[in-house]
Amino acid sequence: MKSVQLNNLVFEIHPFGPAAFSLQPKSTTASQDLLRIGEQLFKQKIKGAHDVISSEKDIVIRFNSKDKALVIQALEQLSSDSSKFKSLQTNSETTIYKFPIYFDEGLDWSLVEKHTLQSKSAIVQQLKASSFKIAMYGFMPGFLYLNGLPETLHCPRKSDPRQNLPAGSIGIGGPYLGCYNLSSPGGWQIIGQTPIVLFDKNKVPPILFSVEDSLKIETIDKNQFEQLQKSKIDLITYNTND
Amino acid sequence: MIEIIKPGLLTSIQDEGRSGLAYYAIPPSGPLDKTAAALANALVANSKETSVLECNFSAPTIHFSESAIISLTGAEMNWTIDGEKIPRNKAIEVNANSLLSGSFTTNGVRAYIAIQGKWRIEKILGSTATYAYAQFGGIHGKSLKKGEQIKIEKAMNASFPKLNSEQPIDYNAIDQIYFHKGPEWNLLKDSKQEILLKSKYSISPSSNRMGAKLMGEPVPLLDFGQIPSSGVFPGVIQLPPNGLPIVLLQDGPTTGGYPRIGVIDDIELGKFNQIRPGQQFLLMLNNEI
């Protein structure tokens, strides 16, 4: 089996070692459509597979090597009968959350200014005028890929990732705004930090707002940042408090 | 019950790990050398999902308040019980009120301690595996600390296991690691493939349970451009723009923006994780799928 058709999109099946496949769209596909299909594939469970990882480039399916035939069979069935590939219900309930960020001490401002040929204050203004949504989960628990970054602000990732970034770091990586909700290594261009908690380890998914919701950035100063960080306030409480 | 007298270096509770949560960016965690961890449990007739202790580089000192059947696998940490040398890869009876101790490793990096019975450790998201990055699993999501205790209930009909001992592997002799091609292997031109396959690499001391950075001849890609984030898992070999491969490990990320030039399978990854800093090896391409 070389390809599979899901929601009218044809995917090439690339072997990824003995216990995984990488499903890659055959034609140019908007990353949003790809992420949507990945989400559907994850939620409806593929027989024989233990993990589905959805990303903007491919959908990775992991299995025990002895279950490979089962996975191929399940993909064949989905491919031959499109009615088996259930479409997801979209939840129309959306909330817009205020998302405070302290920008002054971002580590990579000079690089971002140089790359975008824009001043820091002009960049912050554009960020404030934008609206951000979850593009995907991924990288590490609590990390968020956010859609909504203006194209003029796209920046390449670092060639050598930093060993340790503090929790709440906000960075630009390619076309995304990213949020490191836990302290971690990271290769994105860091422009600021949020004092707000977005992660709950006992929840699946562990993020406090949903894919339908939006974030609107507001700028805060150092004093506000320190006060909010000390209070360990989470996104929902922050938005219901005032 | 056991008590940690000296914690060793990043000694942690692990088990088969978390499955099915990679979509939400939660990695599997679990032992860095699955083969050695599974052997440890098999030797004491524990079910394969039982927790074990994973030790790195240096042995912990552990007090046993009750008698127990244990096994020690993986790296050679020159284990002793009350000062008496004991072998690896063999079920051993430990008397009540005795002290398990060892040294810095002389062969390999990760050692496993299995103890017969049921471990009383809270499961987070289906597993007891310690995941220090997000601070969950194990005890408070951290490596073990001095004075911490673990309760292990003896099996009702505990008997001395029949499985024979196994010859320990000479990890210091590992000088090649096989990998399969990854989805972006073809981004490497022939000349770059040749450098990768003919150069000797070693593992950087700045590696951790998330990933191992390799040191050696870099194979930088030209026209790197913007590579969109794609799915990854333990064993995947990424190539950042500096050209030095990174092997993702058990606590590693679930997506990444670097080209995935290869993947090391589970058994081979266990061997890889026993390679000491400075120990040189060749990356060998396995063309089978």
Interface residues (C-beta under 8 A of the other chain):
Chain A: H14 P15 F16 G17 P18 A19 A20 S22 Q24 S31 G38 F42 H50 D51 V52 I53 S54 S55 E56 K57 D58 I59 V60 R62 S65 M136 Y137 G138 F139 M140 P141 G142 F143 Y145 H154 P156 R157 S159 D160 P161 Q163 G173 G174 P175 L182 S184 P185 G187 F199 K201 N202 V204 P205 P206
Chain B: S19 G20 L21 A22 Y23 Y24 A25 I26 P27 I124 L125 Y133 A134 Q135 F136 H180 G182 P183 S206 M210 Q226 I227 P228 S229 S230 G231 V232 F233 G235 P240 P241 N242 P253 T254 T255 G256 G257 R260 V263 I264 D265 D266 E288 I289
